[in-house]
Amino acid sequence: MNTTNSFRSIAKLLSLACLMAAMAGCQKTDTTAGAEGPAETAGAQIDKAAVKAGEQLNKLAEQAGKGLEKAGEKLQSAAQEAQKSEHQEK
């Protein structure tokens, strides 16, 4: 057997071993029904955190909207007062 064929054989065996290891890693080892893996658990926690963050952002946006509304009312009132003062001076 020459060295080129030896390297090819070794490369084929290594490729096969890597493929088998990858396939073994993809199989679920826990056979209990409904069991979640670590990635699924982490994903669920991320989802919960995203929902909670969204709710907090909605609350903050609502508070900001109320604050802007009050500021607009004060500005409108001040403009009306300034307009009254201007008419009284004439």
C-alpha positions as CSV (number, residue, x, y, z in Angstrom):
1,M,0.0,0.0,0.0
2,N,1.4,3.4,-0.9
3,T,1.3,6.5,1.3
4,T,-1.4,8.3,-0.8
5,N,-3.8,5.4,-0.3
6,S,-3.0,5.2,3.5
7,F,-3.7,8.9,3.9
8,R,-7.0,8.5,2.0
9,S,-8.0,5.6,4.2
10,I,-7.1,7.4,7.4
11,A,-9.0,10.5,6.2
12,K,-12.1,8.4,5.4
13,L,-12.0,6.7,8.8
14,L,-11.6,10.1,10.6
15,S,-14.5,11.5,8.6
16,L,-16.6,8.6,9.4
17,A,-15.7,8.9,13.1
18,C,-16.6,12.6,13.1
19,L,-19.9,11.9,11.4
20,M,-20.8,9.2,14.0
21,A,-19.8,11.5,16.9
22,A,-22.0,14.3,15.4
23,M,-24.9,12.0,15.0
24,A,-24.6,10.7,18.5
25,G,-24.6,14.3,19.8
26,C,-27.8,15.0,18.0
27,Q,-29.8,12.2,19.7
28,K,-31.8,12.9,22.7
29,T,-30.5,11.0,25.7
30,D,-33.4,11.7,28.0
31,T,-36.3,9.5,27.1
32,T,-38.8,10.9,29.6
33,A,-41.8,12.5,28.0
34,G,-41.9,16.3,28.0
35,A,-38.3,16.7,29.3
36,E,-36.6,19.8,27.9
37,G,-33.0,20.1,27.1
38,P,-30.8,23.0,28.4
39,A,-31.2,25.0,25.1
40,E,-35.0,24.7,25.3
41,T,-35.0,25.8,29.0
42,A,-32.8,28.7,28.2
43,G,-35.0,29.6,25.2
44,A,-38.1,29.6,27.4
45,Q,-36.4,31.8,30.0
46,I,-35.4,34.2,27.2
47,D,-38.9,34.3,26.0
48,K,-40.3,35.1,29.4
49,A,-37.7,37.8,29.9
50,A,-38.6,39.3,26.5
51,V,-42.3,39.4,27.4
52,K,-41.6,41.0,30.8
53,A,-39.3,43.6,29.1
54,G,-42.1,44.4,26.6
55,E,-44.6,44.9,29.3
56,Q,-42.3,47.2,31.2
57,L,-41.6,49.2,28.0
58,N,-45.4,49.5,27.4
59,K,-45.8,50.9,31.0
60,L,-43.0,53.4,30.5
61,A,-44.4,54.5,27.1
62,E,-47.8,55.0,28.7
63,Q,-46.3,57.1,31.5
64,A,-44.3,59.1,29.0
65,G,-47.4,59.7,27.0
66,K,-49.3,61.0,30.0
67,G,-46.4,63.3,30.9
68,L,-46.3,64.6,27.3
69,E,-50.1,65.2,27.5
70,K,-49.8,67.2,30.7
71,A,-46.9,69.2,29.3
72,G,-49.0,69.9,26.2
73,E,-51.9,71.1,28.3
74,K,-49.6,73.4,30.3
75,L,-48.1,74.8,27.1
76,Q,-51.6,75.4,25.7
77,S,-52.7,77.1,28.9
78,A,-49.6,79.3,29.0
79,A,-50.2,80.3,25.3
80,Q,-53.8,81.2,26.1
81,E,-52.6,83.3,29.1
82,A,-50.0,85.1,27.0
83,Q,-52.6,85.8,24.3
84,K,-55.0,87.3,26.9
85,S,-52.2,89.4,28.3
86,E,-51.4,90.7,24.9
87,H,-55.0,91.7,24.1
88,Q,-55.3,93.4,27.5
89,E,-52.2,95.6,26.9
90,K,-53.7,96.9,23.6
